[in-house]
Amino acid sequence: MGAAKKIKVRSVEKIRLLIAENDRQQARRLLDFFNQNGFEARMTFSGQDAKQLILNWKPTMVLADLLL
């Protein structure tokens, strides 16, 4: 058996991803990665800002630092 082939799947509608991370360098890396791979990503560095973005922007998913 050969190695499994990777299949890229892209949605017609972009998935909105909110990155809530207090480490700015890590947040930037994640943001760049997800934006380059077809997501509509935004980042925030505080819990209060994350709450406002969730209410107003309505992301599909939230990637959050648990200690934020």
N, CA, C and O atoms as a Maestro MAE file, in Angstrom:
{
 s_m_m2io_version
 :::
 2.0.0
}

f_m_ct {
 s_m_title
 :::
 protein
 m_atom[272] {
  # First column is atom index #
  i_m_mmod_type
  r_m_x_coord
  r_m_y_coord
  r_m_z_coord
  i_m_residue_number
  s_m_chain_name
  s_m_pdb_residue_name
  s_m_pdb_atom_name
  i_m_atomic_number
  :::
  1 25 0.832 -1.187 0.000 1 A "MET " " N  " 7
  2 3 0.000 0.000 0.000 1 A "MET " " CA " 6
  3 2 0.874 1.246 0.000 1 A "MET " " C  " 6
  4 15 1.890 1.306 0.693 1 A "MET " " O  " 8
  5 25 0.472 2.228 -0.775 2 A "GLY " " N  " 7
  6 3 1.211 3.486 -0.851 2 A "GLY " " CA " 6
  7 2 0.786 4.452 0.245 2 A "GLY " " C  " 6
  8 15 -0.137 4.187 1.016 2 A "GLY " " O  " 8
  9 25 1.469 5.549 0.287 3 A "ALA " " N  " 7
  10 3 1.134 6.596 1.268 3 A "ALA " " CA " 6
  11 2 -0.200 7.238 0.903 3 A "ALA " " C  " 6
  12 15 -0.536 7.380 -0.273 3 A "ALA " " O  " 8
  13 25 -0.932 7.611 1.904 4 A "ALA " " N  " 7
  14 3 -2.223 8.258 1.685 4 A "ALA " " CA " 6
  15 2 -2.013 9.618 1.032 4 A "ALA " " C  " 6
  16 15 -1.080 10.343 1.377 4 A "ALA " " O  " 8
  17 25 -2.879 9.956 0.094 5 A "LYS " " N  " 7
  18 3 -2.803 11.248 -0.578 5 A "LYS " " CA " 6
  19 2 -3.614 12.269 0.190 5 A "LYS " " C  " 6
  20 15 -4.702 11.975 0.684 5 A "LYS " " O  " 8
  21 25 -3.072 13.471 0.284 6 A "LYS " " N  " 7
  22 3 -3.815 14.556 0.933 6 A "LYS " " CA " 6
  23 2 -4.794 15.135 -0.069 6 A "LYS " " C  " 6
  24 15 -4.461 15.364 -1.232 6 A "LYS " " O  " 8
  25 25 -6.000 15.365 0.401 7 A "ILE " " N  " 7
  26 3 -7.035 15.972 -0.432 7 A "ILE " " CA " 6
  27 2 -7.386 17.314 0.184 7 A "ILE " " C  " 6
  28 15 -7.791 17.385 1.344 7 A "ILE " " O  " 8
  29 25 -7.230 18.369 -0.587 8 A "LYS " " N  " 7
  30 3 -7.595 19.693 -0.092 8 A "LYS " " CA " 6
  31 2 -9.078 19.916 -0.319 8 A "LYS " " C  " 6
  32 15 -9.589 19.745 -1.426 8 A "LYS " " O  " 8
  33 25 -9.746 20.294 0.732 9 A "VAL " " N  " 7
  34 3 -11.175 20.561 0.658 9 A "VAL " " CA " 6
  35 2 -11.389 22.026 0.984 9 A "VAL " " C  " 6
  36 15 -10.938 22.510 2.022 9 A "VAL " " O  " 8
  37 25 -12.058 22.713 0.122 10 A "ARG " " N  " 7
  38 3 -12.342 24.127 0.335 10 A "ARG " " CA " 6
  39 2 -13.839 24.333 0.258 10 A "ARG " " C  " 6
  40 15 -14.502 23.847 -0.658 10 A "ARG " " O  " 8
  41 25 -14.353 25.043 1.209 11 A "SER " " N  " 7
  42 3 -15.767 25.351 1.246 11 A "SER " " CA " 6
  43 2 -16.054 26.531 0.329 11 A "SER " " C  " 6
  44 15 -15.208 27.407 0.154 11 A "SER " " O  " 8
  45 25 -17.234 26.553 -0.250 12 A "VAL " " N  " 7
  46 3 -17.640 27.696 -1.061 12 A "VAL " " CA " 6
  47 2 -17.732 28.930 -0.165 12 A "VAL " " C  " 6
  48 15 -17.308 30.023 -0.542 12 A "VAL " " O  " 8
  49 25 -18.288 28.735 1.012 13 A "GLU " " N  " 7
  50 3 -18.394 29.815 1.991 13 A "GLU " " CA " 6
  51 2 -17.206 29.705 2.949 13 A "GLU " " C  " 6
  52 15 -16.955 28.642 3.517 13 A "GLU " " O  " 8
  53 25 -16.488 30.798 3.122 14 A "LYS " " N  " 7
  54 3 -15.330 30.756 4.013 14 A "LYS " " CA " 6
  55 2 -15.764 30.538 5.455 14 A "LYS " " C  " 6
  56 15 -16.772 31.079 5.911 14 A "LYS " " O  " 8
  57 25 -14.985 29.738 6.153 15 A "ILE " " N  " 7
  58 3 -15.225 29.492 7.564 15 A "ILE " " CA " 6
  59 2 -14.608 30.642 8.346 15 A "ILE " " C  " 6
  60 15 -13.432 30.960 8.170 15 A "ILE " " O  " 8
  61 25 -15.401 31.261 9.208 16 A "ARG " " N  " 7
  62 3 -14.920 32.361 10.041 16 A "ARG " " CA " 6
  63 2 -14.296 31.791 11.304 16 A "ARG " " C  " 6
  64 15 -14.938 31.046 12.044 16 A "ARG " " O  " 8
  65 25 -13.045 32.144 11.544 17 A "LEU " " N  " 7
  66 3 -12.309 31.618 12.686 17 A "LEU " " CA " 6
  67 2 -11.788 32.772 13.523 17 A "LEU " " C  " 6
  68 15 -11.082 33.644 13.016 17 A "LEU " " O  " 8
  69 25 -12.129 32.780 14.784 18 A "LEU " " N  " 7
  70 3 -11.626 33.784 15.716 18 A "LEU " " CA " 6
  71 2 -10.511 33.155 16.534 18 A "LEU " " C  " 6
  72 15 -10.697 32.110 17.157 18 A "LEU " " O  " 8
  73 25 -9.352 33.799 16.526 19 A "ILE " " N  " 7
  74 3 -8.203 33.354 17.310 19 A "ILE " " CA " 6
  75 2 -8.070 34.291 18.497 19 A "ILE " " C  " 6
  76 15 -7.781 35.476 18.332 19 A "ILE " " O  " 8
  77 25 -8.281 33.760 19.688 20 A "ALA " " N  " 7
  78 3 -8.165 34.543 20.921 20 A "ALA " " CA " 6
  79 2 -6.926 34.038 21.664 20 A "ALA " " C  " 6
  80 15 -6.950 32.978 22.289 20 A "ALA " " O  " 8
  81 25 -5.857 34.811 21.584 21 A "GLU " " N  " 7
  82 3 -4.561 34.379 22.108 21 A "GLU " " CA " 6
  83 2 -3.809 35.591 22.638 21 A "GLU " " C  " 6
  84 15 -3.715 36.609 21.951 21 A "GLU " " O  " 8
  85 25 -3.269 35.496 23.854 22 A "ASN " " N  " 7
  86 3 -2.553 36.645 24.412 22 A "ASN " " CA " 6
  87 2 -1.100 36.721 23.954 22 A "ASN " " C  " 6
  88 15 -0.466 37.764 24.119 22 A "ASN " " O  " 8
  89 25 -0.559 35.658 23.389 23 A "ASP " " N  " 7
  90 3 0.792 35.673 22.824 23 A "ASP " " CA " 6
  91 2 0.684 36.190 21.390 23 A "ASP " " C  " 6
  92 15 0.213 35.481 20.501 23 A "ASP " " O  " 8
  93 25 1.113 37.403 21.177 24 A "ARG " " N  " 7
  94 3 0.926 38.062 19.874 24 A "ARG " " CA " 6
  95 2 1.638 37.347 18.730 24 A "ARG " " C  " 6
  96 15 1.107 37.273 17.622 24 A "ARG " " O  " 8
  97 25 2.824 36.824 18.983 25 A "GLN " " N  " 7
  98 3 3.568 36.118 17.940 25 A "GLN " " CA " 6
  99 2 2.840 34.828 17.540 25 A "GLN " " C  " 6
  100 15 2.712 34.523 16.354 25 A "GLN " " O  " 8
  101 25 2.379 34.097 18.514 26 A "GLN " " N  " 7
  102 3 1.632 32.865 18.237 26 A "GLN " " CA " 6
  103 2 0.329 33.181 17.493 26 A "GLN " " C  " 6
  104 15 -0.031 32.484 16.544 26 A "GLN " " O  " 8
  105 25 -0.365 34.221 17.923 27 A "ALA " " N  " 7
  106 3 -1.617 34.618 17.263 27 A "ALA " " CA " 6
  107 2 -1.364 34.982 15.806 27 A "ALA " " C  " 6
  108 15 -2.143 34.600 14.933 27 A "ALA " " O  " 8
  109 25 -0.296 35.708 15.533 28 A "ARG " " N  " 7
  110 3 0.034 36.112 14.156 28 A "ARG " " CA " 6
  111 2 0.346 34.890 13.293 28 A "ARG " " C  " 6
  112 15 -0.087 34.817 12.143 28 A "ARG " " O  " 8
  113 25 1.089 33.936 13.837 29 A "ARG " " N  " 7
  114 3 1.396 32.710 13.085 29 A "ARG " " CA " 6
  115 2 0.127 31.947 12.732 29 A "ARG " " C  " 6
  116 15 -0.055 31.505 11.597 29 A "ARG " " O  " 8
  117 25 -0.745 31.800 13.720 30 A "LEU " " N  " 7
  118 3 -2.013 31.100 13.478 30 A "LEU " " CA " 6
  119 2 -2.863 31.838 12.453 30 A "LEU " " C  " 6
  120 15 -3.426 31.224 11.547 30 A "LEU " " O  " 8
  121 25 -2.953 33.157 12.598 31 A "LEU " " N  " 7
  122 3 -3.743 33.971 11.676 31 A "LEU " " CA " 6
  123 2 -3.234 33.811 10.244 31 A "LEU " " C  " 6
  124 15 -4.019 33.583 9.324 31 A "LEU " " O  " 8
  125 25 -1.929 33.928 10.061 32 A "ASP " " N  " 7
  126 3 -1.349 33.782 8.719 32 A "ASP " " CA " 6
  127 2 -1.629 32.396 8.142 32 A "ASP " " C  " 6
  128 15 -1.998 32.268 6.975 32 A "ASP " " O  " 8
  129 25 -1.453 31.358 8.966 33 A "PHE " " N  " 7
  130 3 -1.681 29.991 8.502 33 A "PHE " " CA " 6
  131 2 -3.120 29.802 8.047 33 A "PHE " " C  " 6
  132 15 -3.368 29.302 6.949 33 A "PHE " " O  " 8
  133 25 -4.062 30.198 8.881 34 A "PHE " " N  " 7
  134 3 -5.466 29.971 8.533 34 A "PHE " " CA " 6
  135 2 -5.912 30.835 7.359 34 A "PHE " " C  " 6
  136 15 -6.680 30.365 6.520 34 A "PHE " " O  " 8
  137 25 -5.462 32.065 7.276 35 A "ASN " " N  " 7
  138 3 -5.827 32.904 6.133 35 A "ASN " " CA " 6
  139 2 -5.257 32.344 4.830 35 A "ASN " " C  " 6
  140 15 -5.911 32.428 3.790 35 A "ASN " " O  " 8
  141 25 -4.059 31.779 4.867 36 A "GLN " " N  " 7
  142 3 -3.446 31.195 3.666 36 A "GLN " " CA " 6
  143 2 -4.125 29.901 3.247 36 A "GLN " " C  " 6
  144 15 -3.963 29.452 2.112 36 A "GLN " " O  " 8
  145 25 -4.885 29.299 4.157 37 A "ASN " " N  " 7
  146 3 -5.531 28.020 3.866 37 A "ASN " " CA " 6
  147 2 -7.044 28.130 3.739 37 A "ASN " " C  " 6
  148 15 -7.765 27.164 3.989 37 A "ASN " " O  " 8
  149 25 -7.519 29.301 3.353 38 A "GLY " " N  " 7
  150 3 -8.918 29.445 2.964 38 A "GLY " " CA " 6
  151 2 -9.894 29.862 4.040 38 A "GLY " " C  " 6
  152 15 -11.097 29.923 3.784 38 A "GLY " " O  " 8
  153 25 -9.413 30.151 5.239 39 A "PHE " " N  " 7
  154 3 -10.300 30.597 6.303 39 A "PHE " " CA " 6
  155 2 -10.375 32.124 6.298 39 A "PHE " " C  " 6
  156 15 -9.475 32.798 5.795 39 A "PHE " " O  " 8
  157 25 -11.434 32.650 6.851 40 A "GLU " " N  " 7
  158 3 -11.529 34.080 7.116 40 A "GLU " " CA " 6
  159 2 -11.256 34.226 8.617 40 A "GLU " " C  " 6
  160 15 -12.148 34.039 9.445 40 A "GLU " " O  " 8
  161 25 -10.015 34.560 8.946 41 A "ALA " " N  " 7
  162 3 -9.599 34.555 10.353 41 A "ALA " " CA " 6
  163 2 -9.342 35.971 10.867 41 A "ALA " " C  " 6
  164 15 -8.868 36.848 10.146 41 A "ALA " " O  " 8
  165 25 -9.669 36.149 12.123 42 A "ARG " " N  " 7
  166 3 -9.358 37.376 12.852 42 A "ARG " " CA " 6
  167 2 -8.745 36.982 14.183 42 A "ARG " " C  " 6
  168 15 -8.952 35.871 14.670 42 A "ARG " " O  " 8
  169 25 -7.991 37.901 14.766 43 A "MET " " N  " 7
  170 3 -7.380 37.596 16.062 43 A "MET " " CA " 6
  171 2 -7.656 38.702 17.060 43 A "MET " " C  " 6
  172 15 -7.913 39.851 16.701 43 A "MET " " O  " 8
  173 25 -7.595 38.317 18.321 44 A "THR " " N  " 7
  174 3 -7.744 39.266 19.411 44 A "THR " " CA " 6
  175 2 -6.838 38.818 20.548 44 A "THR " " C  " 6
  176 15 -6.451 37.652 20.628 44 A "THR " " O  " 8
  177 25 -6.508 39.754 21.421 45 A "PHE " " N  " 7
  178 3 -5.569 39.471 22.501 45 A "PHE " " CA " 6
  179 2 -6.204 39.547 23.879 45 A "PHE " " C  " 6
  180 15 -5.513 39.392 24.887 45 A "PHE " " O  " 8
  181 25 -7.510 39.785 23.939 46 A "SER " " N  " 7
  182 3 -8.163 39.876 25.250 46 A "SER " " CA " 6
  183 2 -9.520 39.176 25.219 46 A "SER " " C  " 6
  184 15 -10.164 39.068 24.176 46 A "SER " " O  " 8
  185 25 -9.923 38.713 26.372 47 A "GLY " " N  " 7
  186 3 -11.215 38.045 26.495 47 A "GLY " " CA " 6
  187 2 -12.383 38.969 26.194 47 A "GLY " " C  " 6
  188 15 -13.369 38.554 25.586 47 A "GLY " " O  " 8
  189 25 -12.271 40.223 26.621 48 A "GLN " " N  " 7
  190 3 -13.343 41.193 26.386 48 A "GLN " " CA " 6
  191 2 -13.530 41.459 24.887 48 A "GLN " " C  " 6
  192 15 -14.658 41.514 24.396 48 A "GLN " " O  " 8
  193 25 -12.411 41.624 24.167 49 A "ASP " " N  " 7
  194 3 -12.494 41.827 22.721 49 A "ASP " " CA " 6
  195 2 -13.044 40.583 22.024 49 A "ASP " " C  " 6
  196 15 -13.808 40.686 21.065 49 A "ASP " " O  " 8
  197 25 -12.646 39.404 22.517 50 A "ALA " " N  " 7
  198 3 -13.154 38.153 21.939 50 A "ALA " " CA " 6
  199 2 -14.670 38.081 22.083 50 A "ALA " " C  " 6
  200 15 -15.372 37.686 21.152 50 A "ALA " " O  " 8
  201 25 -15.164 38.462 23.244 51 A "LYS " " N  " 7
  202 3 -16.611 38.437 23.486 51 A "LYS " " CA " 6
  203 2 -17.334 39.364 22.503 51 A "LYS " " C  " 6
  204 15 -18.374 38.995 21.957 51 A "LYS " " O  " 8
  205 25 -16.797 40.555 22.276 52 A "GLN " " N  " 7
  206 3 -17.418 41.501 21.349 52 A "GLN " " CA " 6
  207 2 -17.400 40.963 19.911 52 A "GLN " " C  " 6
  208 15 -18.384 41.093 19.183 52 A "GLN " " O  " 8
  209 25 -16.277 40.361 19.511 53 A "LEU " " N  " 7
  210 3 -16.203 39.800 18.160 53 A "LEU " " CA " 6
  211 2 -17.164 38.629 17.985 53 A "LEU " " C  " 6
  212 15 -17.764 38.475 16.921 53 A "LEU " " O  " 8
  213 25 -17.313 37.817 19.002 54 A "ILE " " N  " 7
  214 3 -18.255 36.702 18.924 54 A "ILE " " CA " 6
  215 2 -19.674 37.221 18.734 54 A "ILE " " C  " 6
  216 15 -20.434 36.683 17.930 54 A "ILE " " O  " 8
  217 25 -20.026 38.258 19.469 55 A "LEU " " N  " 7
  218 3 -21.377 38.814 19.370 55 A "LEU " " CA " 6
  219 2 -21.622 39.555 18.060 55 A "LEU " " C  " 6
  220 15 -22.710 39.463 17.492 55 A "LEU " " O  " 8
  221 25 -20.624 40.288 17.575 56 A "ASN " " N  " 7
  222 3 -20.821 41.134 16.395 56 A "ASN " " CA " 6
  223 2 -20.417 40.474 15.078 56 A "ASN " " C  " 6
  224 15 -21.124 40.623 14.081 56 A "ASN " " O  " 8
  225 25 -19.311 39.757 15.051 57 A "TRP " " N  " 7
  226 3 -18.793 39.167 13.814 57 A "TRP " " CA " 6
  227 2 -19.357 37.756 13.587 57 A "TRP " " C  " 6
  228 15 -19.457 37.302 12.448 57 A "TRP " " O  " 8
  229 25 -19.720 37.073 14.670 58 A "LYS " " N  " 7
  230 3 -20.314 35.735 14.649 58 A "LYS " " CA " 6
  231 2 -19.446 34.706 13.914 58 A "LYS " " C  " 6
  232 15 -19.816 34.229 12.841 58 A "LYS " " O  " 8
  233 25 -18.291 34.368 14.499 59 A "PRO " " N  " 7
  234 3 -17.407 33.383 13.862 59 A "PRO " " CA " 6
  235 2 -18.014 31.982 13.877 59 A "PRO " " C  " 6
  236 15 -18.835 31.654 14.733 59 A "PRO " " O  " 8
  237 25 -17.595 31.168 12.916 60 A "THR " " N  " 7
  238 3 -18.016 29.767 12.865 60 A "THR " " CA " 6
  239 2 -17.332 28.967 13.969 60 A "THR " " C  " 6
  240 15 -17.943 28.093 14.585 60 A "THR " " O  " 8
  241 25 -16.045 29.277 14.215 61 A "MET " " N  " 7
  242 3 -15.262 28.585 15.235 61 A "MET " " CA " 6
  243 2 -14.426 29.590 16.018 61 A "MET " " C  " 6
  244 15 -14.093 30.667 15.524 61 A "MET " " O  " 8
  245 25 -14.099 29.214 17.244 62 A "VAL " " N  " 7
  246 3 -13.227 30.041 18.085 62 A "VAL " " CA " 6
  247 2 -12.083 29.152 18.563 62 A "VAL " " C  " 6
  248 15 -12.300 28.081 19.130 62 A "VAL " " O  " 8
  249 25 -10.869 29.620 18.323 63 A "LEU " " N  " 7
  250 3 -9.671 28.965 18.827 63 A "LEU " " CA " 6
  251 2 -9.160 29.860 19.949 63 A "LEU " " C  " 6
  252 15 -8.650 30.953 19.702 63 A "LEU " " O  " 8
  253 25 -9.305 29.378 21.198 64 A "ALA " " N  " 7
  254 3 -9.032 30.242 22.333 64 A "ALA " " CA " 6
  255 2 -7.956 29.672 23.256 64 A "ALA " " C  " 6
  256 15 -7.888 28.467 23.498 64 A "ALA " " O  " 8
  257 25 -7.132 30.568 23.753 65 A "ASP " " N  " 7
  258 3 -6.170 30.250 24.792 65 A "ASP " " CA " 6
  259 2 -6.980 30.118 26.090 65 A "ASP " " C  " 6
  260 15 -7.663 31.063 26.486 65 A "ASP " " O  " 8
  261 25 -6.911 28.977 26.743 66 A "LEU " " N  " 7
  262 3 -7.728 28.746 27.927 66 A "LEU " " CA " 6
  263 2 -7.342 29.651 29.091 66 A "LEU " " C  " 6
  264 15 -8.152 29.876 29.990 66 A "LEU " " O  " 8
  265 25 -6.121 30.171 29.088 67 A "LEU " " N  " 7
  266 3 -5.689 31.052 30.171 67 A "LEU " " CA " 6
  267 2 -5.926 32.522 29.865 67 A "LEU " " C  " 6
  268 15 -5.512 33.387 30.637 67 A "LEU " " O  " 8
  269 25 -6.585 32.816 28.754 68 A "LEU " " N  " 7
  270 3 -6.821 34.206 28.337 68 A "LEU " " CA " 6
  271 2 -7.670 34.909 29.314 68 A "LEU " " C  " 6
  272 15 -7.975 36.087 29.132 68 A "LEU " " O  " 8
  :::
 }
 m_bond[271] {
  # First column is bond index #
  i_m_from
  i_m_to
  i_m_order
  :::
  1 1 2 1
  2 2 3 1
  3 3 4 2
  4 3 5 1
  5 5 6 1
  6 6 7 1
  7 7 8 2
  8 7 9 1
  9 9 10 1
  10 10 11 1
  11 11 12 2
  12 11 13 1
  13 13 14 1
  14 14 15 1
  15 15 16 2
  16 15 17 1
  17 17 18 1
  18 18 19 1
  19 19 20 2
  20 19 21 1
  21 21 22 1
  22 22 23 1
  23 23 24 2
  24 23 25 1
  25 25 26 1
  26 26 27 1
  27 27 28 2
  28 27 29 1
  29 29 30 1
  30 30 31 1
  31 31 32 2
  32 31 33 1
  33 33 34 1
  34 34 35 1
  35 35 36 2
  36 35 37 1
  37 37 38 1
  38 38 39 1
  39 39 40 2
  40 39 41 1
  41 41 42 1
  42 42 43 1
  43 43 44 2
  44 43 45 1
  45 45 46 1
  46 46 47 1
  47 47 48 2
  48 47 49 1
  49 49 50 1
  50 50 51 1
  51 51 52 2
  52 51 53 1
  53 53 54 1
  54 54 55 1
  55 55 56 2
  56 55 57 1
  57 57 58 1
  58 58 59 1
  59 59 60 2
  60 59 61 1
  61 61 62 1
  62 62 63 1
  63 63 64 2
  64 63 65 1
  65 65 66 1
  66 66 67 1
  67 67 68 2
  68 67 69 1
  69 69 70 1
  70 70 71 1
  71 71 72 2
  72 71 73 1
  73 73 74 1
  74 74 75 1
  75 75 76 2
  76 75 77 1
  77 77 78 1
  78 78 79 1
  79 79 80 2
  80 79 81 1
  81 81 82 1
  82 82 83 1
  83 83 84 2
  84 83 85 1
  85 85 86 1
  86 86 87 1
  87 87 88 2
  88 87 89 1
  89 89 90 1
  90 90 91 1
  91 91 92 2
  92 91 93 1
  93 93 94 1
  94 94 95 1
  95 95 96 2
  96 95 97 1
  97 97 98 1
  98 98 99 1
  99 99 100 2
  100 99 101 1
  101 101 102 1
  102 102 103 1
  103 103 104 2
  104 103 105 1
  105 105 106 1
  106 106 107 1
  107 107 108 2
  108 107 109 1
  109 109 110 1
  110 110 111 1
  111 111 112 2
  112 111 113 1
  113 113 114 1
  114 114 115 1
  115 115 116 2
  116 115 117 1
  117 117 118 1
  118 118 119 1
  119 119 120 2
  120 119 121 1
  121 121 122 1
  122 122 123 1
  123 123 124 2
  124 123 125 1
  125 125 126 1
  126 126 127 1
  127 127 128 2
  128 127 129 1
  129 129 130 1
  130 130 131 1
  131 131 132 2
  132 131 133 1
  133 133 134 1
  134 134 135 1
  135 135 136 2
  136 135 137 1
  137 137 138 1
  138 138 139 1
  139 139 140 2
  140 139 141 1
  141 141 142 1
  142 142 143 1
  143 143 144 2
  144 143 145 1
  145 145 146 1
  146 146 147 1
  147 147 148 2
  148 147 149 1
  149 149 150 1
  150 150 151 1
  151 151 152 2
  152 151 153 1
  153 153 154 1
  154 154 155 1
  155 155 156 2
  156 155 157 1
  157 157 158 1
  158 158 159 1
  159 159 160 2
  160 159 161 1
  161 161 162 1
  162 162 163 1
  163 163 164 2
  164 163 165 1
  165 165 166 1
  166 166 167 1
  167 167 168 2
  168 167 169 1
  169 169 170 1
  170 170 171 1
  171 171 172 2
  172 171 173 1
  173 173 174 1
  174 174 175 1
  175 175 176 2
  176 175 177 1
  177 177 178 1
  178 178 179 1
  179 179 180 2
  180 179 181 1
  181 181 182 1
  182 182 183 1
  183 183 184 2
  184 183 185 1
  185 185 186 1
  186 186 187 1
  187 187 188 2
  188 187 189 1
  189 189 190 1
  190 190 191 1
  191 191 192 2
  192 191 193 1
  193 193 194 1
  194 194 195 1
  195 195 196 2
  196 195 197 1
  197 197 198 1
  198 198 199 1
  199 199 200 2
  200 199 201 1
  201 201 202 1
  202 202 203 1
  203 203 204 2
  204 203 205 1
  205 205 206 1
  206 206 207 1
  207 207 208 2
  208 207 209 1
  209 209 210 1
  210 210 211 1
  211 211 212 2
  212 211 213 1
  213 213 214 1
  214 214 215 1
  215 215 216 2
  216 215 217 1
  217 217 218 1
  218 218 219 1
  219 219 220 2
  220 219 221 1
  221 221 222 1
  222 222 223 1
  223 223 224 2
  224 223 225 1
  225 225 226 1
  226 226 227 1
  227 227 228 2
  228 227 229 1
  229 229 230 1
  230 230 231 1
  231 231 232 2
  232 231 233 1
  233 233 234 1
  234 234 235 1
  235 235 236 2
  236 235 237 1
  237 237 238 1
  238 238 239 1
  239 239 240 2
  240 239 241 1
  241 241 242 1
  242 242 243 1
  243 243 244 2
  244 243 245 1
  245 245 246 1
  246 246 247 1
  247 247 248 2
  248 247 249 1
  249 249 250 1
  250 250 251 1
  251 251 252 2
  252 251 253 1
  253 253 254 1
  254 254 255 1
  255 255 256 2
  256 255 257 1
  257 257 258 1
  258 258 259 1
  259 259 260 2
  260 259 261 1
  261 261 262 1
  262 262 263 1
  263 263 264 2
  264 263 265 1
  265 265 266 1
  266 266 267 1
  267 267 268 2
  268 267 269 1
  269 269 270 1
  270 270 271 1
  271 271 272 2
  :::
 }
}
